[in-house]
Amino acid sequence: MTKKTNHFKEVLSRLVLEIFHKSAKQAFNHKQVAAKLKLNDPEARDTILQILREETFKGTLREPERGKFQLKELKTFVTGKVDMTADGSAFVVSEDEFEPDIFIAPRKLRNALHGDTVRVYVYGKQKGGRKKDGEVVEILERAKMEFTGIVKLSDRFAFFVPDDRKMLHDIFIPLAELNGAKDNEKAIARITEWPEGAKNPIGSIKHVLGKQGENNTEMNAILADFGFPLAFPGEVEGEANAISEEIPKAEIAKRRDFRKILTFTIDPFDAKDFDDAISFQTLPNGNYEIGVHIADVSHYVKPGSPLDREAFDRGTSVYLVDRVIPMLPERLSNGLCSLRPNEDKLCFSAVFELNEYAHIQNEWFGKTIIHSDRRFSYEEAQEVIEGKRADYSKEILTLNNLAHLLRERKFKQGAISFESAEVKFKLDEAGRPVGVYVKERKDAHKLIEDFMLLANRRVAEFIAKKGKGKQKYTFVYRSHDAPNEQTLLGFAQFAAKFGYQINTQSDRAIASSLNMLLEDVEGKKEQNVLTQLAIRSMAKAIYTTKKSSHYGLAFDFYTHFTSPIRRYPDVMVHRLLEHYLGGGKSANADDYERLCLHSSQMEKKAADAERASVKYKQAEYLKDNVGKSYEGVISGVTEWGMYVEIIENKCEGMVRLRDISDDFYILDEKNYCIIGQRKKKKYQLGDTVMIRVKKVDLAKRQIDFSLVNSEE
């Protein structure tokens, strides 16, 4: 084709597409297009037909019927979230799950940052037709304006280097905005403006965290990184401190009185916030009355108050390695609401009459007042279960027997028993890790858990069934979907390599075979790998008003009722339950769904912060052991390296593929392994390897390992 005819075809293409854009919903054949362009010679018609076929192949047009063409609906503007890559480019993940990700070159990001919600103009497809590319035209919502990082000071200005690896811009800090921060100190900076055309945003230091590497500095940095405040606002503390400790007689008169019935708490030895207590009595008919008494937080925290707004914003308490960041001020969490022994306390309770087989004969939900007679630690209660005589031995043993029956029934109905080893650090006075131990879950823990599960399940069932027929009552459920079929199949194939069979024919069969695997694998080197993979193959549990079943527990209805001191959804559940018990109409589902979404997001942030604090302590624990060799298990594989968990201390680090010098290794994602391209040597998830601690970066919470060759 000559340059002239090529130019003619380009011009003609634009004219042809213009016709389709003007009549977006109409279909035309090539003759009709030619007629509209007043081109009736055979050559022009043939060229138009050729253009129509090419544009159909490109995806601009579609052919609804043979020979007729129509504009394919293209979204010119898309809204989505920015996902930054290490090289400064990004993908925008559309709100529409069927829309492909849109590639954004660095120069077309318009100062958008990781996680921001943006509006993107979509150009079309990249070369090769794999992805669309586009340009950010508007930043709709910033995901984050505050960052933790290091202050770098010079004579005339300062820069702030963020810790966040996906924040690729240093923040310019005018000297007047340093707020006392010194060179190389760790701080929190806030972006205040980002002038058009400027390479770096401008900000101010909001809070100086302290010297980098110090325990307090680093733990506070983790909290700030994930958006958790370091203190309660004065207004919130003031409201909490103003609440009277005295319980009015009029309030007691409205409640069912359990103060003369034996009641106790079982909690960790270092716990200060006691959410739940259990009351026990044998009834004249030989059945047992078990009361699950939960701190009545909603009595003290009123909707829309400063306390309520702060609790909602936080969503949850955060449990870092060395501290708890409570959802509520200490006056409430450790004082007014905490079910401390020998004090009258207000509760919201689920009371069950159980026979000797742990079958429910009667149940009651409502507001109560209790008086805890005794505080047990888990260790003390476990000693009683194991035969040591103590206060209330008979009652604890009876409760343990009933809990066993509830547990057995739960597993028979298809619940899955995830028991991964929980690793804890022994810390010295300065918060430095000096040892590692595995926390065991014994019968005392499970006893409390089983009665909490009973209360959560029955509260959810009560509301769900109350709402059948005339109207469905809006409620906050804890929902857990069935696993994705393909993901589960992948896990089953991997487990088979270790000799474990997963039956995927039905939900009950999956649960039963998973439980057998989790039992068989206990104590074996592949325990953590298989347990973690099994958990990853499951869907994530969320809060929602829409769906009520819980796959992992095999409950048709489930909620969170038992921890309102540390979880905001439980506060919502208490309010709704009280409203419906009082004959109230169904609450607005859309409003509560928004609250549920926020709660699920904050729960994930808290889990990420907790994980980050563990990563920091692991790095701190190994920083004096650079050069030391350990035996480890491959716990994860990626395209750039493999994660290895040290058997002795459960610390996890990465062996980078570029550091394995005996071959060129690539990831085999399907088989969870990396394979050498020449010698075909394979490193598989669950394999035992010898590693050497190569490098520890405390600031990035990263540990790098190198492989110790077998011949060394």
C-alpha positions, 0 to 999 in steps of 0.5 A: 500500500502506498503512503497516499492510500495508507493516509486515505485509509486512516482518514476514512477510518476516522470518518467511518468511526464517527458515523458509529459514534453519532449513532451508537446503538444502530447497526450498519452494513458497509454499503449503508456506511458508504452511502452516508459518506457519499462514497459509491465507487467499488474500491471505497466500499471494499476499503470501508468493509476492510475497515469495519472488519479490522475495527471489529477485530480490535474490539471497537465494533461488533458484528451483531448479525452477519455483515452488520456492524455496531459500535461496541460499548466502550467505557471511556471513563472508569473509576477505580483504585490505584495499585502502584508498582515498584517502577512508578507505573500503576494499574487502576483496578475498576469498581466494575469487577468485569472491567480489566485493569487499566495500565497507567504510565508514570507521567499519566498518574497526575500525582495519584498515590497507591490506594487512591480512588481515581477517575481514568480516561481509557485510551483503548488497548495496549499493543498486543491487545492484552490491557487497556491503558489510560490517564488519571483525570481526577483524584476522587479520594485520597487513600492516605494523607499521612505517612510514617518515615524518616526526616532528612534535614539540611540547612535550608529545607527538609525532606521526609522519606516515607516507610511505605514502599508504595509511596514513591515520592519523598515529601518536601517539608518547609523548616517552619513545618518541622514541629521540632523534628530532628535529622534522622528521627522517625515521624508522621508527616501529612501532605498539605498540598501538591502544586501542579507540575511539582515532582514532590508533595509539600507537607508538615510533620504532625508527630515526632515518634522518636529515635528509629529502632527504639521499640516504642517508636517502631510500634507507634509507627506501625499503628500510624502506618495502618491509620490507627490513632496513637491516643484518644481525643480529649473530648472522648476521654472527657466523655468516658471520665464523666460516666458515673461508676454507680449503677442506678437502682432504676436501671437494676430494676429493669434487668434480670438479676444474676448476682446471687448465681455463681458467675466467673470469668476465664481469660488470659493471665495478663488480660484487663478487659473482661468481655465475657463471664459465665454463670452456672447453676443446676436446675431442679429438673436436673438440667443446667442453666448456663448464662453467657454474660457480655459487657453491656457496652451499648449502655454506656456508648450512645449512638452518635456520641464522641465515644461512639464515633471514635469506636466506629472509626477504630472499628476494633482493638489492635493487638500488637506484639507488646501492647493492646490499642483499645477501641474504647478508652481505658476507663471503659475497657478496663474499668466500667465495662470490664467484668471484674470479680467482686463488682456489680456489672451491667451485661447483655446476656444469652441464657441457655437451659441445657440437658446433659447432652448439651441440647438446648431446652430453653433460651432467653436474651436480655439485659442483666446485672451480674457479680463475678465471684472468681476470676480464672486465668486459662492456666488455672482453669486448665489445672482444674480440668486436668484434675487439680482441686480448686474453687468451683471444680465441679462446675468447671468440669461440667461446663467442660463436658458440655463444651466437648459435646457442643464441639463434637456436634459442630464438627459432625455438622461440617465445621473445620478445625483450624489450629495453626501454631500461634507464636509469641515472643518473650520480651525484656523490659525494653520490649526487645525479644529474648525468646520465642514460644508457641502458645498452646490452645487447651480445653480451657480456651476451647470451653470458653470458645464453645460457649461464645460460639453458642451465644453468637449462633443462637442470637443470629438464629433468633433474629433471622427466624424472628424475621421470617414471614412478614418482614426480614429484620436487618442484622449484622451477620458474620458471614463466611462463604464456601471456598472457591472451587478452583482454589480448593482443587489446587490445594487438594492436589498439593496436599496429595503430594504429602499423602493427604486426600481431600474429598471435594464432592460436597461441603460436608466431605470437604470439611471432614477430609480437611479436619482429618488432614489438620489432625494428621498433620499436627506436629509434622514439619509440613503442619504450618504450610498445609494449615496456612494453605488450607486457610488461604484456600478459604474465603475471608469472613466479613461483616454483612447484613446480606448473607448469614451462613458461616462455612468454616463453622458450619452454622446457618446463622452466625454473628459477633455478640460476645466482644463489644469492648474490642469489636464495634460490630458487636456493639451494633449487634447489641443495639439491634438485638435490644431494638428488636426485643423491644418490638422495634421495626427493621433498621435500614439495611443500606445504612448498616451495610455501610457500617459493616463494610467499614468494620470489615476494612478496619478488621483487615487493617488491624490484622495487617498491623498485628502481622507487621509488629510480628515481622518487626520483632522477628527481624529484631530477634534475628538482627544479632544472628546475621551469618548464623545457619538454621534449618527451615521450611519453605513457607511460600513461593513467589516469582522473585523468591521463596519464603522460609520459616525457621523451625527453631524460632518460627521467624520467616525471611526470604531467599531471593531467586537472584541469590541462588547461583547454581541455576536460573530458577523460575516459579511454577505457580500451579505446583507451589515450587520453583524449578531450576531451568537447566538442572531441574532442581526443585524447591517445593512448599513444605521442603526443609532447607538449610539457610543462613541469615544474610541481612536484616532490615529493621526499618523495612521489617525484612529478613533476607536469607541465603541457602546453605549448599548441602555440600558445605 
